[in-house]
Amino acid sequence: MPVSEEREDVLLLDVPTAGDYLSVLPTATAAVATRLGFSLDAIEDLRAAVNAAVTLLMPEPGRPQASRRRYDGDDSMHCRLEVSTEFLQIVLSRTKGEPLPDQGTYHWQVLRALTDEASSESDGMRPMIRIRQQRPASEADAETDAHRVH
């Protein structure tokens, strides 16, 4: 089913922050990017960017909630994938957030290197990371650009 050119499509995901549930987020991102005609390299970059954003949003190792393996229902990761005619935007946030690490950290550098735009904001207790990636003009353009020798 083709993506509508007349409206934005939005996919909302809420997953527990325990166990392997978080791996759903880069997989869902890759599925949407594939549907939009992103190149294989661009899809893998988006997967890595979402993983880096999730890592930034999770508490530092050693803190009590970081070692918790069972989901207690109080904490989840929210992901909003927004598809417009010009870009794919991914907004990640947590219900129980801690301040994000400094934007000079390794994961922030990875995030910025892999995306067209990456930013953060907070609405008090809930930190958010916004990733924006320009959509390929067409599926044929995506494949041509992926194989172009620079």
Backbone as numpy.savetxt, mean C-alpha at the origin, in Angstrom:
# Nx Ny Nz CAx CAy CAz Cx Cy Cz
-13.43 -7.92 -16.16 -14.27 -6.75 -16.16 -13.38 -5.51 -16.16
-13.55 -4.61 -17.12 -12.69 -3.43 -17.19 -13.01 -2.43 -16.09
-12.00 -1.66 -15.75 -12.17 -0.60 -14.76 -12.96 0.52 -15.39
-13.91 1.05 -14.68 -14.75 2.13 -15.18 -13.91 3.38 -15.39
-14.12 4.03 -16.52 -13.43 5.29 -16.80 -14.27 6.48 -16.32
-15.50 6.22 -15.87 -16.41 7.30 -15.50 -16.41 7.61 -14.01
-15.94 6.68 -13.18 -15.98 6.89 -11.74 -14.76 6.22 -11.11
-14.54 6.55 -9.87 -13.48 5.89 -9.14 -13.99 4.56 -8.59
-13.15 3.55 -8.64 -13.45 2.28 -7.99 -12.67 2.26 -6.69
-13.28 1.75 -5.63 -12.65 1.72 -4.32 -12.78 0.32 -3.74
-11.68 -0.19 -3.23 -11.64 -1.48 -2.55 -11.20 -1.21 -1.12
-12.00 -1.65 -0.15 -11.69 -1.45 1.27 -11.37 -2.80 1.90
-10.26 -2.86 2.63 -9.85 -4.08 3.32 -9.50 -3.74 4.76
-9.97 -4.52 5.68 -9.58 -4.43 7.09 -9.08 -5.81 7.48
-7.83 -5.89 7.91 -7.26 -7.18 8.30 -6.65 -7.07 9.69
-6.67 -8.17 10.43 -6.02 -8.16 11.75 -4.52 -7.90 11.61
-3.94 -7.30 12.63 -2.49 -7.03 12.61 -1.69 -8.17 13.20
-2.29 -9.34 13.32 -1.61 -10.51 13.87 -1.44 -11.57 12.79
-0.42 -12.40 12.97 -0.23 -13.53 12.07 0.10 -13.11 10.65
-0.36 -13.91 9.72 -0.05 -13.69 8.31 -1.12 -12.89 7.58
-2.07 -12.34 8.30 -3.15 -11.61 7.65 -2.65 -10.41 6.84
-1.58 -9.79 7.30 -1.09 -8.59 6.63 -0.60 -8.87 5.21
-0.26 -10.11 4.90 0.20 -10.45 3.55 -0.91 -10.31 2.51
-2.16 -10.21 2.96 -3.28 -9.99 2.04 -3.17 -8.62 1.35
-2.61 -7.64 2.04 -2.59 -6.27 1.51 -1.73 -6.12 0.26
-0.46 -6.58 0.26 0.31 -6.47 -0.99 -0.26 -7.36 -2.09
-0.87 -8.48 -1.73 -1.46 -9.36 -2.73 -2.67 -8.69 -3.39
-3.51 -8.05 -2.60 -4.67 -7.33 -3.14 -4.20 -6.17 -4.02
-3.16 -5.47 -3.58 -2.61 -4.38 -4.38 -2.12 -4.89 -5.72
-1.41 -6.01 -5.71 -0.90 -6.59 -6.96 -2.05 -7.00 -7.88
-3.12 -7.53 -7.32 -4.27 -7.93 -8.13 -4.90 -6.73 -8.82
-5.07 -5.64 -8.08 -5.66 -4.43 -8.66 -4.72 -3.84 -9.72
-3.42 -3.79 -9.42 -2.45 -3.24 -10.38 -2.40 -4.08 -11.66
-2.53 -5.39 -11.52 -2.57 -6.27 -12.69 -3.78 -5.94 -13.55
-4.90 -5.78 -12.90 -6.15 -5.45 -13.60 -6.04 -4.12 -14.35
-5.23 -3.20 -13.83 -5.08 -1.88 -14.43 -4.01 -1.85 -15.53
-3.30 -2.96 -15.74 -2.32 -3.01 -16.81 -0.94 -2.54 -16.42
-0.62 -2.50 -15.12 0.74 -2.15 -14.70 1.70 -3.24 -15.18
2.93 -2.87 -15.45 3.95 -3.85 -15.83 4.29 -4.74 -14.65
4.90 -5.88 -14.92 5.28 -6.79 -13.84 6.24 -6.12 -12.85
7.19 -5.34 -13.36 8.12 -4.63 -12.47 7.38 -3.63 -11.59
6.45 -2.89 -12.17 5.69 -1.90 -11.40 4.82 -2.59 -10.34
4.27 -3.74 -10.67 3.46 -4.49 -9.71 4.32 -4.94 -8.53
5.49 -5.46 -8.80 6.39 -5.90 -7.72 6.84 -4.71 -6.88
7.07 -3.56 -7.52 7.42 -2.35 -6.77 6.28 -1.94 -5.83
5.05 -2.02 -6.31 3.90 -1.68 -5.46 3.76 -2.67 -4.30
3.99 -3.94 -4.55 3.94 -4.94 -3.47 4.97 -4.59 -2.40
6.19 -4.28 -2.84 7.26 -3.94 -1.89 6.93 -2.64 -1.16
6.33 -1.68 -1.85 5.97 -0.41 -1.21 4.91 -0.62 -0.14
3.91 -1.46 -0.42 2.88 -1.74 0.58 3.49 -2.47 1.77
4.39 -3.40 1.53 5.08 -4.07 2.63 5.85 -3.07 3.49
6.55 -2.13 2.85 7.30 -1.11 3.60 6.35 -0.24 4.42
5.21 0.14 3.83 4.24 0.97 4.56 3.66 0.21 5.75
3.35 -1.06 5.57 2.84 -1.87 6.68 3.87 -1.94 7.79
5.13 -2.13 7.43 6.20 -2.18 8.42 6.29 -0.86 9.20
6.13 0.26 8.51 6.17 1.56 9.18 5.00 1.73 10.15
3.86 1.18 9.80 2.67 1.34 10.63 2.62 0.39 11.82
3.41 -0.67 11.78 3.41 -1.64 12.88 4.31 -1.14 14.01
4.02 -1.53 15.25 4.86 -1.11 16.37 6.25 -1.72 16.26
7.19 -1.06 16.87 8.57 -1.55 16.85 8.66 -2.89 17.57
9.56 -3.79 17.09 9.73 -5.08 17.77 10.12 -4.87 19.24
9.65 -5.76 20.08 9.98 -5.66 21.49 8.88 -5.04 22.32
7.98 -4.30 21.67 6.86 -3.75 22.40 5.81 -4.84 22.58
5.04 -4.81 23.63 4.10 -5.90 23.92 3.16 -6.25 22.76
2.55 -5.25 22.10 1.61 -5.60 21.05 2.28 -6.14 19.81
3.58 -5.87 19.62 4.29 -6.38 18.45 4.48 -7.88 18.53
4.62 -8.41 19.72 4.86 -9.84 19.87 3.57 -10.65 19.98
2.46 -9.98 20.06 1.17 -10.66 20.20 0.84 -11.40 18.90
0.54 -12.67 18.98 0.24 -13.47 17.80 -1.27 -13.68 17.61
-2.05 -13.48 18.65 -3.49 -13.66 18.53 -4.16 -12.32 18.31
-5.17 -12.36 17.52 -5.93 -11.16 17.24 -6.98 -10.98 18.33
-6.95 -9.83 18.98 -7.91 -9.61 20.07 -9.11 -8.77 19.64
-9.18 -8.42 18.38 -10.32 -7.66 17.87 -10.20 -6.16 18.01
-9.18 -5.68 18.71 -9.04 -4.25 18.94 -8.15 -3.55 17.93
-7.35 -4.28 17.19 -6.39 -3.65 16.31 -6.48 -4.26 14.92
-6.59 -3.42 13.93 -6.60 -3.90 12.56 -5.91 -2.89 11.65
-5.49 -3.38 10.50 -4.88 -2.54 9.47 -5.95 -2.27 8.42
-6.14 -1.02 8.10 -7.12 -0.61 7.10 -6.39 -0.28 5.81
-6.93 -0.74 4.70 -6.34 -0.45 3.40 -7.46 0.01 2.47
-7.22 1.14 1.84 -8.17 1.69 0.86 -7.44 1.81 -0.47
-7.86 1.02 -1.44 -7.29 1.08 -2.79 -8.27 1.87 -3.65
-7.82 3.03 -4.14 -8.68 3.90 -4.94 -8.15 3.92 -6.37
-9.02 3.61 -7.31 -8.66 3.59 -8.72 -9.35 4.75 -9.41
-8.56 5.62 -10.01 -9.13 6.69 -10.83 -8.59 6.53 -12.24
-8.98 7.39 -13.12 -8.50 7.30 -14.50 -7.02 7.62 -14.62
-6.47 8.32 -13.63 -5.07 8.75 -13.71 -4.11 8.01 -12.78
-4.61 7.48 -11.67 -3.68 6.90 -10.70 -4.33 5.80 -9.87
-3.48 5.05 -9.21 -3.87 4.10 -8.17 -3.37 4.68 -6.86
-4.27 4.85 -5.91 -3.88 5.38 -4.61 -4.19 4.33 -3.54
-3.22 4.13 -2.65 -3.34 3.17 -1.57 -3.18 3.93 -0.27
-4.17 3.85 0.61 -4.11 4.52 1.90 -4.17 3.43 2.98
-3.12 3.37 3.78 -3.01 2.37 4.85 -3.04 3.08 6.20
-3.76 2.49 7.16 -3.81 3.05 8.50 -4.11 1.94 9.50
-3.88 2.25 10.78 -4.16 1.32 11.87 -5.14 1.94 12.84
-5.95 1.08 13.48 -6.87 1.59 14.50 -6.12 2.00 15.75
-5.08 1.25 16.10 -4.24 1.58 17.26 -2.89 1.98 16.74
-2.71 3.24 16.55 -1.47 3.68 15.94 -0.50 4.29 16.92
0.75 4.17 16.59 1.82 4.86 17.30 2.40 5.87 16.31
3.11 6.87 16.79 3.71 7.80 15.86 4.60 7.06 14.84
4.55 7.51 13.60 5.37 6.88 12.56 6.84 7.21 12.76
7.73 6.32 12.34 9.16 6.61 12.41 9.52 7.82 11.55
10.65 8.40 11.83 11.16 9.54 11.09 11.20 9.21 9.60
10.89 10.20 8.77 10.82 9.96 7.33 12.18 9.75 6.67
13.24 9.77 7.44 14.57 9.48 6.90 14.96 8.02 7.07
14.06 7.21 7.65 14.40 5.80 7.90 14.44 5.00 6.59
15.02 3.82 6.70 15.17 2.93 5.54 13.83 2.64 4.86
12.81 2.29 5.63 11.52 1.94 5.04 10.88 3.12 4.31
11.07 4.33 4.82 10.57 5.50 4.12 11.33 5.69 2.80
12.64 5.47 2.82 13.42 5.60 1.59 12.97 4.59 0.55
12.72 3.36 0.99 12.22 2.32 0.08 10.87 2.75 -0.49
9.99 3.19 0.37 8.66 3.61 -0.04 8.71 4.72 -1.10
9.54 5.69 -0.87 9.64 6.81 -1.83 10.33 6.40 -3.13
11.28 5.48 -3.05 11.99 5.03 -4.26 11.08 4.19 -5.15
10.11 3.50 -4.59 9.28 2.58 -5.35 7.97 3.18 -5.87
7.65 4.39 -5.43 6.36 4.99 -5.80 6.54 6.38 -6.37
5.49 6.85 -7.03 5.50 8.22 -7.53 5.37 9.22 -6.39
4.60 8.84 -5.38 4.38 9.74 -4.24 4.06 8.91 -3.00
4.65 9.27 -1.89 4.35 8.64 -0.60 4.34 9.73 0.46
3.29 9.73 1.28 3.19 10.74 2.33 2.51 10.13 3.55
2.56 10.86 4.65 1.91 10.39 5.87 1.12 11.52 6.49
0.16 11.12 7.30 -0.62 12.08 8.07 -1.21 11.33 9.25
-1.78 12.07 10.17 -2.39 11.44 11.33 -3.63 12.23 11.71
-4.67 11.53 12.09 -5.87 12.21 12.58 -5.98 12.03 14.09
-4.87 12.26 14.75 -4.83 12.10 16.21 -4.18 10.78 16.59
-4.99 9.77 16.82 -4.49 8.46 17.24 -4.24 7.52 16.07
-4.61 7.89 14.86 -4.57 6.97 13.73 -3.61 7.44 12.65
-2.38 6.87 12.61 -1.44 7.27 11.56 -1.83 6.64 10.22
-1.59 7.40 9.15 -1.92 6.94 7.81 -0.74 7.14 6.87
-0.60 6.23 5.92 0.39 6.38 4.85 -0.37 6.32 3.54
-0.09 7.29 2.68 -0.74 7.39 1.38 0.30 7.16 0.29
0.00 6.22 -0.60 0.87 5.89 -1.74 0.09 6.21 -3.00
0.73 6.90 -3.93 0.06 7.21 -5.19 0.99 6.81 -6.34
0.42 6.08 -7.29 1.17 5.63 -8.45 0.38 5.95 -9.71
1.04 6.60 -10.66 0.43 6.94 -11.94 0.06 5.67 -12.69
-1.13 5.64 -13.25 -1.55 4.49 -14.05 -0.90 4.54 -15.42
-0.60 3.37 -15.99 -0.11 3.37 -17.37 -1.22 3.88 -18.29
-0.83 4.55 -19.38 -1.82 5.11 -20.30 -2.71 4.01 -20.88
-2.12 2.88 -21.15 -2.88 1.73 -21.64 -2.07 0.47 -21.34
-2.70 -0.66 -21.50 -2.00 -1.92 -21.24 -0.82 -2.06 -22.19
-1.00 -1.66 -23.45 0.09 -1.76 -24.43 1.24 -0.85 -24.04
0.93 0.37 -23.54 1.98 1.29 -23.10 2.75 0.72 -21.92
2.06 0.06 -21.01 2.70 -0.52 -19.83 3.71 -1.57 -20.25
3.33 -2.44 -21.18 4.23 -3.49 -21.64 5.41 -2.90 -22.42
5.14 -1.91 -23.26 6.22 -1.27 -24.03 7.21 -0.59 -23.10
6.70 0.14 -22.12 7.57 0.85 -21.19 8.40 -0.13 -20.35
7.83 -1.26 -19.99 8.54 -2.24 -19.18 9.71 -2.86 -19.92
9.63 -2.89 -21.24 10.68 -3.54 -22.04 11.61 -2.55 -22.72
11.40 -1.25 -22.47 12.23 -0.22 -23.08 13.62 -0.23 -22.49
14.64 -0.13 -23.34 16.02 -0.07 -22.88 16.35 1.37 -22.58
16.82 1.62 -21.36 17.12 3.02 -20.94 18.58 3.30 -21.10
